[in-house]
Amino acid sequence: MAEPQLLTAFAGHWTGDGTGVTVILPPPGTVGSGEVRGGAPATREFALLEPGRLVERVDAVVLSGGSAFGLAAADGVVELLRERGQGFPTSLGPVPIVVGMSLFDASVAGTPPGAAQGREAALAALSGQPFPTGTVGAGTGATTGTWRGLAEPGGLGRATGHAGAATVEVVVAVNAWGDVLGADRPPVASVATPFPGENTTLAVVLTDARLTKTDCYLLAQSGHTGFARALHPAHSRYDGDAVVALATGAVEADLDLLRAVTAEVMAAAIRDAVVRRP
């Protein structure tokens, strides 16, 4: 099998016309949790991520455009993983735990991503295809700065940091109502009149630390701290801001140091989403 594109995880994109899908496939046994802080989320299976729920492990995370329509992209990933025998064991076979998060883009009025596109992104991940950032995958149709009546380019960003022996990696799709602070942005190509509610920043925090589900929940909260450092304003009523934290369990780590580093790495990944690309 090809080498993982992320920290012990496979990741791939499907990129279409003004929209896309990004799939992250962590190794079996990865523990996960998450938190939503924006007022307008489009999510799938997020209730399972709450610390008190039965399921602790996550088989995939799907980021997509298309708002509520784009959540269908996760169906293709579920079917692919079932074919591979992955998922929560039941008497009738494995049930893949696939978390979905969608942002609002122009495909809402056209053809949003569906199961076929989700499957294609997952196959790209498993094949070891390159994992670029910028206006690709779930970040293809993203914009920022809409609170000022602008539609500046958003995109998909990535950053990595270290907390002792542990590593933290963040992938984030930035489609924020607010501005990205402290980034070298491309020039504004056009001015739009955005409708409030067409925003959302979605992120996955991946670490090789050994964490419980409650620890992962706290790590997701620290990811939101990074939102507040790099987006202004963040967590508005018009954003569906959500973070999923995944821990593969390879090394011991100090949780509070890991949380501090995660906030920094999240802010860096958000800025990376909007930098100039060659």
C-alpha positions as CSV (number, residue, x, y, z in Angstrom):
1,M,0.0,0.0,0.0
2,A,1.1,3.6,-0.6
3,E,2.6,5.6,2.2
4,P,0.3,7.9,4.2
5,Q,0.2,11.5,3.0
6,L,-0.4,12.8,6.6
7,L,0.8,11.8,10.0
8,T,0.1,8.1,9.9
9,A,-3.2,8.9,8.0
10,F,-4.2,8.7,4.3
11,A,-5.7,11.8,2.8
12,G,-7.1,12.6,-0.6
13,H,-9.2,15.1,-2.6
14,W,-11.8,15.1,-5.3
15,T,-11.9,18.6,-6.9
16,G,-14.7,19.7,-9.1
17,D,-16.1,22.9,-10.5
18,G,-16.3,25.3,-7.6
19,T,-16.6,22.5,-5.0
20,G,-14.8,19.4,-3.7
21,V,-14.3,16.7,-1.1
22,T,-11.4,16.0,1.2
23,V,-11.2,12.6,2.9
24,I,-8.9,11.6,5.8
25,L,-8.5,7.9,6.7
26,P,-6.7,7.4,10.0
27,P,-5.3,3.9,10.9
28,P,-7.6,1.4,12.6
29,G,-8.1,2.0,16.3
30,T,-7.9,5.8,16.1
31,V,-9.8,7.5,18.9
32,G,-11.8,10.6,18.1
33,S,-14.0,13.4,19.4
34,G,-15.1,16.8,18.2
35,E,-16.9,20.1,18.9
36,V,-19.0,22.5,17.0
37,R,-19.0,26.2,18.0
38,G,-20.4,27.9,15.0
39,G,-24.1,28.7,14.8
40,A,-24.9,27.0,11.4
41,P,-23.3,23.6,11.2
42,A,-23.8,20.9,8.5
43,T,-22.5,17.7,10.1
44,R,-22.9,13.9,10.1
45,E,-22.3,11.6,13.1
46,F,-21.2,14.4,15.4
47,A,-23.3,13.1,18.2
48,L,-21.2,10.0,18.3
49,L,-18.1,12.1,19.0
50,E,-19.4,13.3,22.4
51,P,-17.3,11.9,25.2
52,G,-20.2,10.0,26.8
53,R,-21.2,8.1,23.7
54,L,-20.4,4.4,23.2
55,V,-18.2,4.6,20.0
56,E,-14.7,5.8,20.6
57,R,-13.0,5.1,17.3
58,V,-13.4,7.0,14.0
59,D,-12.8,5.3,10.6
60,A,-12.8,8.4,8.4
61,V,-13.5,12.2,8.3
62,V,-15.0,13.7,5.2
63,L,-14.9,17.5,4.5
64,S,-17.1,18.6,1.6
65,G,-18.6,21.5,-0.2
66,G,-22.3,21.7,-0.9
67,S,-23.7,22.4,2.6
68,A,-26.3,19.9,3.7
69,F,-26.3,18.3,0.2
70,G,-22.6,17.7,0.4
71,L,-22.9,15.5,3.4
72,A,-23.9,12.7,1.0
73,A,-20.2,12.5,0.0
74,A,-19.7,10.5,3.2
75,D,-22.0,7.7,1.9
76,G,-19.4,6.8,-0.7
77,V,-16.7,6.5,2.0
78,V,-18.9,4.4,4.2
79,E,-19.5,1.9,1.4
80,L,-15.9,1.7,0.5
81,L,-14.8,1.1,4.1
82,R,-17.5,-1.6,4.4
83,E,-16.1,-3.3,1.4
84,R,-12.7,-3.3,3.1
85,G,-14.1,-4.8,6.3
86,Q,-13.6,-1.7,8.4
87,G,-15.9,-0.3,11.0
88,F,-17.6,-0.8,14.4
89,P,-18.2,-4.5,14.8
90,T,-21.8,-5.7,14.9
91,S,-23.6,-9.0,14.6
92,L,-24.4,-8.1,11.0
93,G,-21.0,-6.9,10.0
94,P,-18.9,-3.8,10.5
95,V,-20.5,-0.3,10.5
96,P,-17.9,2.3,9.4
97,I,-17.9,5.4,11.6
98,V,-17.5,8.2,9.1
99,V,-17.8,11.8,10.4
100,G,-18.9,14.4,7.8
101,M,-18.6,18.2,7.8
102,S,-19.8,20.4,5.0
103,L,-19.3,24.1,4.1
104,F,-21.4,26.3,1.9
105,D,-20.2,26.9,-1.7
106,A,-21.7,27.6,-5.1
107,S,-22.5,23.9,-5.7
108,V,-25.6,24.4,-3.5
109,A,-27.2,25.9,-6.6
110,G,-25.8,23.3,-8.9
111,T,-24.4,19.9,-8.4
112,P,-23.0,19.3,-4.9
113,P,-20.6,16.5,-4.2
114,G,-22.2,13.1,-3.6
115,A,-21.3,9.5,-2.8
116,A,-19.3,9.0,-6.0
117,Q,-17.2,12.0,-5.3
118,G,-16.6,10.9,-1.7
119,R,-15.5,7.5,-2.8
120,E,-13.2,9.0,-5.4
121,A,-11.5,11.2,-2.8
122,A,-11.1,8.2,-0.5
123,L,-9.5,6.1,-3.3
124,A,-7.2,9.0,-4.0
125,A,-6.1,8.9,-0.4
126,L,-5.5,5.1,-0.4
127,S,-3.6,5.3,-3.7
128,G,-1.0,7.7,-2.3
129,Q,-1.8,10.5,-4.7
130,P,-0.3,13.9,-3.8
131,F,-2.2,15.9,-1.2
132,P,-1.9,19.6,-2.2
133,T,-3.4,22.6,-0.3
134,G,-5.1,25.8,-1.5
135,T,-8.2,25.8,-3.7
136,V,-8.5,22.1,-3.9
137,G,-10.8,19.5,-2.3
138,A,-13.2,20.9,0.2
139,G,-11.5,24.3,0.0
140,T,-12.2,24.7,-3.8
141,G,-15.1,27.1,-3.5
142,A,-14.3,28.6,-0.2
143,T,-14.2,32.4,0.5
144,T,-13.5,34.7,3.5
145,G,-14.2,38.2,4.5
146,T,-17.9,38.1,3.8
147,W,-18.7,40.1,6.9
148,R,-17.2,43.1,5.0
149,G,-19.2,42.4,1.9
150,L,-16.3,40.8,0.1
151,A,-15.6,37.3,-1.2
152,E,-11.8,36.9,-0.8
153,P,-10.3,33.5,-1.6
154,G,-10.4,30.8,1.1
155,G,-9.1,27.3,0.7
156,L,-7.6,24.3,2.3
157,G,-4.6,24.6,4.7
158,R,-2.2,22.4,6.5
159,A,0.4,22.8,9.3
160,T,2.4,20.6,11.7
161,G,3.9,21.1,15.2
162,H,5.5,19.1,18.0
163,A,4.7,18.7,21.7
164,G,7.6,16.7,23.2
165,A,7.6,13.3,21.4
166,A,4.1,13.8,20.0
167,T,3.3,15.4,16.6
168,V,0.2,17.5,15.8
169,E,-1.0,18.0,12.2
170,V,-4.0,20.0,11.2
171,V,-6.0,20.1,7.9
172,V,-8.5,22.9,7.7
173,A,-11.0,24.1,5.1
174,V,-11.4,27.9,5.6
175,N,-14.7,29.4,4.3
176,A,-15.1,32.0,7.1
177,W,-17.5,34.9,7.6
178,G,-14.6,36.7,9.1
179,D,-11.1,37.6,8.0
180,V,-7.9,35.5,8.2
181,L,-5.5,37.4,10.4
182,G,-1.7,37.6,9.7
183,A,-1.7,35.9,6.3
184,D,0.0,36.8,3.1
185,R,-3.2,36.9,1.1
186,P,-3.8,37.0,-2.7
187,P,-5.3,40.2,-4.0
188,V,-9.1,40.5,-4.0
189,A,-10.3,39.5,-7.4
190,S,-13.9,40.6,-7.0
191,V,-16.4,42.2,-4.7
192,A,-19.6,40.3,-4.0
193,T,-22.7,40.8,-1.9
194,P,-22.7,37.6,0.2
195,F,-25.8,36.4,2.0
196,P,-25.2,35.8,5.7
197,G,-25.0,32.1,6.6
198,E,-22.9,31.0,3.7
199,N,-19.8,30.3,5.7
200,T,-18.0,27.6,7.8
201,T,-14.5,26.6,8.8
202,L,-13.9,22.9,9.2
203,A,-10.8,21.3,10.7
204,V,-9.2,17.9,11.6
205,V,-6.5,17.7,14.2
206,L,-4.4,14.5,13.9
207,T,-1.9,13.5,16.6
208,D,0.1,10.4,17.3
209,A,-0.4,10.9,21.0
210,R,-2.1,8.3,23.2
211,L,-5.3,10.0,24.2
212,T,-8.8,9.1,25.6
213,K,-12.0,10.2,23.9
214,T,-12.3,12.9,26.5
215,D,-8.8,14.0,25.8
216,C,-9.6,14.3,22.1
217,Y,-12.6,16.4,23.0
218,L,-10.3,18.8,24.9
219,L,-7.9,18.8,22.0
220,A,-10.8,19.8,19.6
221,Q,-11.6,22.7,22.0
222,S,-8.0,23.9,21.7
223,G,-8.4,23.7,17.9
224,H,-11.2,26.3,18.3
225,T,-8.8,28.4,20.3
226,G,-6.7,28.5,17.1
227,F,-9.8,29.6,15.1
228,A,-10.1,32.6,17.4
229,R,-6.4,33.5,17.0
230,A,-6.5,33.4,13.1
231,L,-10.1,34.4,12.2
232,H,-11.9,37.6,13.1
233,P,-14.7,37.3,13.9
234,A,-14.8,33.5,14.6
235,H,-17.6,31.2,15.7
236,S,-20.4,33.6,14.4
237,R,-24.0,32.6,14.0
238,Y,-23.3,32.4,10.3
239,D,-20.5,29.9,10.5
240,G,-20.7,26.1,11.1
241,D,-17.2,26.0,12.7
242,A,-16.4,22.5,13.7
243,V,-13.2,20.6,14.7
244,V,-12.6,16.8,14.9
245,A,-9.6,15.6,16.9
246,L,-8.1,12.2,16.1
247,A,-5.4,10.4,18.2
248,T,-3.6,7.3,16.8
249,G,-2.0,6.4,20.2
250,A,1.6,5.7,19.2
251,V,3.4,7.9,21.9
252,E,2.8,9.3,25.4
253,A,2.3,13.0,25.6
254,D,1.4,15.8,28.1
255,L,-2.2,16.7,27.3
256,D,-1.9,20.4,28.2
257,L,1.3,20.9,26.2
258,L,-0.4,19.1,23.3
259,R,-3.4,21.5,23.6
260,A,-1.2,24.6,23.6
261,V,0.6,23.4,20.5
262,T,-2.7,22.5,18.8
263,A,-4.0,26.0,19.1
264,E,-0.8,27.4,17.4
265,V,-0.8,24.8,14.7
266,M,-4.5,25.4,13.9
267,A,-3.8,29.1,13.5
268,A,-0.9,28.4,11.2
269,A,-3.0,26.0,9.1
270,I,-5.8,28.6,8.7
271,R,-3.2,31.1,7.4
272,D,-1.8,28.5,5.1
273,A,-5.2,28.0,3.5
274,V,-5.1,31.5,2.0
275,V,-1.4,32.1,1.1
276,R,-0.3,32.6,-2.5
277,R,0.3,29.3,-4.4
278,P,2.9,29.0,-7.2
